């Protein structure tokens, strides 16, 4: 019985990892200030474990509050769906707000494939 409960709890994590891959950090850089950060691709196991606190810790306080409201309204179902979506949404928000990919060409290409944008080495790197 305990094994069945543990497997049931871990099903979203296992499915997310299988379909989206492990969460990986990609280096990004702000175009104007050269400030460097990470964005993440793949299944968000951090969101699976910590829920709406992840956007808050990443500096998206309003989005974290909205996620908390949705989690409350849906009795936690939202918390099971968002780990599949959050890393991609966060990366898209970063890349559309003056941030560019600044990692190795292989990692930049992987990020573009996971996010669903066209890979262009000149466009992703500052220069």
N, C-alpha and C positions, 0 to 999 in steps of 0.2 A: 504493500500500500504506500509506504513512504517513497519507494523508488518511483512509483507511478506519479506521485505528486511532484517529485523533483523533475521528472521528465516533462510533465505538463508545464511546469514553470519555465523550463529551459527551451521549450519548443520555439518561441519567437527568436531567441538568441541563436539557436541552431539553424533555423530557416534563414534568418538574416545573414548569418555568416556564410552559409552555403550559397545564397543567391547574390549577395552584394559584396562578399569578401570581408576580410578583416578591416577594421578601422585603421587607416593609415594617415599619418600627418604629412602634409605637403607644405613646403615653405612658400610664403607669399610675401610681397613687398609693396608698400604704398608708393604710388608713382611720384608723389610730390615730396614726401618727407623721408623716404627710404627706410621707414620703420618696418621691421620684419616681424611676422607672426606665422602661425600655422593655421591652415584650414584642414579639415579632415574629410576623407572620402570613405565610402564603404558603410557597413552597418554600424550604427552608433550604439555600441555596448554601454557607453557612458550614459546615454539617454535611457537605455533599458534599465540600468541600475539606479540612476539618480533623478530621472524624470525631468520635470520642468526647471530644476536647478541648473541644468547644463547651459541653457541659453543665458541665464542670469550670470553664471560664472564666466561665460564668454563675452560678456558686456552687452547682451541684448536683453535688457531688463524688461522692457515693454512686452517683448515676445515671450519672455518667461512668464510674465503675469498672465498673458492671454492663454498660454499653454496650461497654466495652473487652473484657470477658469474652465477651459475645455475639459481638462481631466476631471474636475469636480462635477461638471454637468453630465459627463458621459460615464460617471462612476468608475473611472480608471481605464476605460477602453482606449481612450486617446493615448494613454501612456504605452499601450501595446503597439499602436500603429506608428507613432512618431519615430521610434528608432530606425525604421526603414526609410524615413524621409528627411530627418533633420540635418544630417551632414551635408546632403546635396543642397538643401535649401540655404543653409548657412554659407556654404561655399559660393553659391550663386549670388547671394546678397553681398558677400565680400568682393567678388570679382566684378560686380556692377557698380561698386562704390570706390573706384580709384585704386583697387588692389590688383596686382598682376602676379601670375605664377612665377616663382623664382627658385625653382629646384632644378634637379638634373633633367635633361631632355626626356629621359625615360619616365621619370616621375611626373613631369608636366604632361606628357602624352597620356599616361594612365589617368591622371586627374581629369583631363579633357574628356576621355572616354567615359569615365564614371559620372561626370557632371552632365555630359551630353552637349558639349560645345565643340566647335571645330578646332583642331590642333593646328596652330601656326606658330612655329618656333620664334619668329620675329615679333609676333603680337603678344606672346606670353612673357617673353623676357624684356626687361627694360633696356633699351639700347637702340 
